[in-house]
Amino acid sequence: MRIVLDVRKLVLLREVQARGSIAAAAESLNYTRSAVSQQLSALEAETGTELLDRRSNRAGLTSAGRLLVDHTEYILAGLESAESDLLAATGRVCGELRVGVPFHEGPALLIPALTRVRDLHPALRITLRALPVGGCREAVRLGQVDLALAMGYDEVPEPSMPGLHEEPVAADRVRLAVGPGGADEPAGRLPDRLAAYADRAWALDPDSGLGRLTVHACASAGFVPDIVARTSDLQATLGLVSLGWGVALVPDLVPDRPGYPVRRITLDGPGLMRHVSLVVRSGAVSNPSVSAVLAEVRRQSGASLRLP
């Protein structure tokens, strides 16, 4: 018997895996829960295979379901690649391009390139969407945005995500941010060894890439950081550091928070670095609007997009 797969149902199955439940998948796609459940039941009937593990409130996927989602990534990439090539054949850069950025630092990195593309192609509408740093790759993979800025660290690599292409944009140092100091603090140069801050309180989100880097670096220095503030909002982190609540590792491209001065210390030893990339679905690389942005990012990837 030949199985004919419905791409729309495959997308629903992938969404359930990404969201962790049928209800969450339905909400993200603006469907009713019953509609999603019915479509997935139909997919199971068509394949003759149980795809969902319904033994708990959070519907997980069976091994067969996960296998099908793995194939779905390649199927969707192939379809999008065909659509992109057809659009490229027209030679027109138009429509809407949805770009995800972390707004605290993303605009300074990406807006010059996006502005140039918009000026060159007035038929193209570019819209921005604020995304949490840790969710950028997933947002691109699931089609919520077409492009997004994403962050990575060599010491704590992100798990690989199929179907994505990453274009390097910038690299910046990660330094230690400490408070501005007061009369009770000793004068002179602050220590540049991370181990010297083992008894200080720390502000970080241990589940974020930067938080994992911090925990890794502290472990290499021989201590476990005393986390007194868990946040992935780096502007909030800098505010807490400025007020003396703790210290934190912060990338240089994250601007100081106005009115909340901090001191940034270059640590001794191998430099900690953050890598910023522009993420796009691999099937959309040849899309004219995406290609225009990638080309402009490459053109501007000299002094304007990198730290000196």
C-alpha positions, 0 to 999 in steps of 0.5 A, spaced: 500 500 500 502 506 498 502 512 503 500 519 500 502 524 506 499 530 506 504 536 508 499 540 512 498 534 517 506 533 517 506 541 519 501 539 525 505 533 527 511 538 527 508 543 531 506 538 536 513 536 537 515 543 538 510 546 542 509 539 547 502 539 546 496 539 541 493 545 545 499 549 544 500 547 537 493 549 536 494 556 539 500 557 535 497 556 529 490 559 530 486 552 530 482 549 535 484 543 539 479 539 536 481 540 529 488 539 530 487 532 534 482 530 528 487 532 523 493 528 527 488 522 527 487 522 520 494 522 519 495 516 523 490 512 520 493 514 513 500 511 515 497 506 519 502 508 525 501 511 532 504 517 531 502 520 538 503 518 545 497 520 548 498 517 555 499 523 558 496 530 558 502 533 554 502 529 547 509 527 546 511 523 539 512 516 538 519 514 535 515 513 529 512 520 530 519 523 531 522 519 525 516 522 520 518 529 523 525 528 521 523 527 514 518 533 514 524 538 515 527 535 509 520 535 505 518 543 507 526 545 506 525 542 499 518 545 497 520 552 500 527 551 496 522 550 489 518 556 491 524 560 492 527 558 486 521 560 482 521 567 485 528 568 484 526 567 476 522 573 476 528 577 478 523 581 483 524 583 490 517 584 493 512 582 498 514 581 506 520 579 510 519 578 517 525 579 521 526 577 528 531 581 533 533 582 540 531 589 540 536 591 546 542 590 541 539 587 534 537 594 531 545 596 531 547 590 528 542 589 523 538 595 521 543 598 517 543 592 512 535 592 512 535 599 511 539 599 505 535 593 502 529 597 503 531 603 500 534 599 494 527 595 493 521 599 495 516 593 493 519 589 499 516 590 506 520 589 512 517 588 519 521 587 525 519 582 531 522 582 538 524 575 540 528 572 546 535 571 544 534 563 546 528 562 541 531 565 535 533 559 531 526 555 533 522 561 531 525 561 524 525 553 523 517 554 525 516 559 520 514 564 525 519 569 522 524 569 515 530 571 518 533 572 525 539 574 529 541 568 533 547 568 538 552 562 540 558 561 544 564 556 542 564 553 549 557 551 550 555 550 543 547 550 541 544 543 539 544 542 532 537 544 528 536 541 521 534 545 516 537 552 518 543 556 514 547 561 519 550 567 516 556 570 520 554 577 522 559 579 528 563 577 534 564 580 540 568 579 547 564 577 553 567 581 559 565 581 567 561 587 569 561 589 576 558 595 579 561 602 579 564 602 586 563 606 592 567 609 598 568 602 601 571 599 595 579 599 595 582 604 590 586 601 584 585 596 578 580 590 579 582 583 579 582 580 572 582 573 574 575 570 574 576 566 581 577 573 584 569 573 584 568 566 587 565 570 593 560 575 589 553 574 588 551 573 580 546 575 576 544 570 570 540 565 567 543 558 567 538 556 562 540 561 557 547 560 552 550 566 556 548 563 563 551 556 561 557 560 558 558 563 565 557 557 569 562 553 565 567 559 566 566 559 573 567 551 573 573 552 570 575 557 575 574 552 580 567 555 583 560 555 582 556 562 582 552 564 587 546 566 583 541 571 586 538 574 580 535 569 574 534 573 568 536 573 561 534 580 560 541 583 559 539 590 560 535 588 567 542 584 568 546 591 567 541 595 572 542 590 577 550 590 577 550 597 577 546 597 583 551 592 586 546 586 587 551 582 583 556 581 578 555 578 571 558 576 564 556 580 559 558 581 551 560 588 549 555 589 544 550 589 549 550 597 550 550 600 557 543 601 561 542 609 561 543 611 568 546 605 571 554 605 570 558 599 570 565 597 569 567 592 564 573 587 566 577 584 561 578 577 564 585 574 564 586 568 560 583 565 553 578 570 551 570 569 552 567 570 545 560 570 543 558 569 535 552 573 532 549 570 526 543 571 521 539 565 521 534 563 515 531 556 513 536 553 508 530 552 503 529 560 503 536 562 501 535 563 494 528 567 496 530 574 492 528 578 499 532 573 503 538 573 498 538 581 498 539 581 505 544 576 506 548 579 500 548 586 504 550 583 510 556 580 507 557 587 504 557 590 511 560 585 515 567 589 515 568 595 520 560 597 521 558 590 523 564 588 527 568 590 533 574 593 532 
